[in-house]
Amino acid sequence: MKEYGLNNKKLFSLSRKTLEKRISSYYHETNDGTATLEMLITLQVREDLCKADFSYVLRTLVQRIFLKTRSTAAMRRYYLYFIDYFGKEDWQLLSVKLFPAQTFISEKLEHLYSQVIGKPLTSLAES
């Protein structure tokens, strides 16, 4: 991982409050969502390795990065690490935003299924 003002030693030794301030200020200074997400994933690893609580670190910042900024390849790569940060409705919006072609295809397949297979089978079952 690249160093974005916080090296690995600092990410694994500083307190949650300090890290929240530094990562938040880094994002506001640079608007680098990719680096911010990578640092937050590192904190998720830290949470799994030690007893400290790093769950939902900077939840509002993560939601802002994913929902309010332009979709990037890094966001599509890392979105699965942040499932718990979103509600069901926001997760659906995020899926549509990150994967528009996939959503379009699934909607067309659903429509095609309902017209070609669903309605004829329903009418057949009713007779």
N, C-alpha and C positions, 0 to 999 in steps of 0.2 A: 504494500500500500504506500502511496506517496505521502509525504508529509505536508499537511495543509496548515501550518502554524502550530499544530499539535502533533508531536511525534508519538509513536506507539507507547513509549514509556509514560508519557503524560496521560494518554488515553486510558492506561491501565492503573494509574496511581492517583490521579486527582479525584476529588469528591464530586458527587453528582451535581451539586449546586454550581461549583466552579466550571465543570464541563458544560453545563447548560448555558451559562453566561458566555463562555468562550466560543462554543459552536454557534450559538445564536448571533453573536456579534460578527463572527466570521462570515456567516451567511448574509447578514445585512450589509457587510462591507463589499463582498465579492459577488453576491447572487449566484454562487456556484452550487447548484443543487446536487450535482453528482458527488462532489467532495463531501458535502454535508451528509448525504445519505450513506456514503462509505464510512464516515466517522460514526454515525448512529448504528450501523451494522456492527462495527467494532465494539461498541458499547453493549450490544446484544450478546456478543460473544463473551464479553467480560462478565455480564450477568450470569451466563451459564457456567462460567469457571469459578466464580467466587460467591460469597454470601450477600454481597451488596445488592440493593434493589435498584435496577436500572430499567425497570419496565416502563414502557410508554414515555421514554425520555423525549422531551420536546414534541409532544403529540400534535400540538397546533401548528408547529413549524412543518412537520412532515405532511400534515393535511394541506397546508398552504402550498408546499412544493408540488405535491401531486395533483391537486385540484385547480390551482390558480395559475400555474406556469405552463409553458409550452411543453408538450410531450417530447421526451428524448429517449434514445436507446437505453441509456442508463436507468431511466425510470422503468422501462419495460423489463429490464434485467433484474432490478431490485424490488419490484413491487410486492412480490410474494413474502418478503421479509417483514412487511408492514401491514399484513392482513388485519391484525388485532387493533390497529390504530383507527380503523374506519368502521362505521355502522354499515348495515346491509344496503341502504339506499346509496350512500356515498361510494361503497364498493362497486355497485352496479354502474354508477356514473364514471368511476375510474376505469372500469373495464371497457366501457364504450369509448372513453377518451383515448386510452392507450392502444386499444386494438380495434379501430373502426372497421377495417375490412372484415375481420373475423365476425364482428357483431352483425354487419350487413349480411354476410353469407348465412349466418345462423338464422337471422330473421327471415330471409328468403326461403330457406329450407323448411322452416316451421310453417310458413304460409303455404308452400307447395305441398307439404305433408297434409295440412288441414284440407286443402282443396282436392287433392288427388286420392289420398288414402282415408283421411278422417271422415269426410262427409259421405262417401260411398259406403263405407263400412257401417256408419251409423244408420243410414237409410236401409241397408241390408238387414241389420239387426232388428230394426223396427218392424219389418214386414213379416 
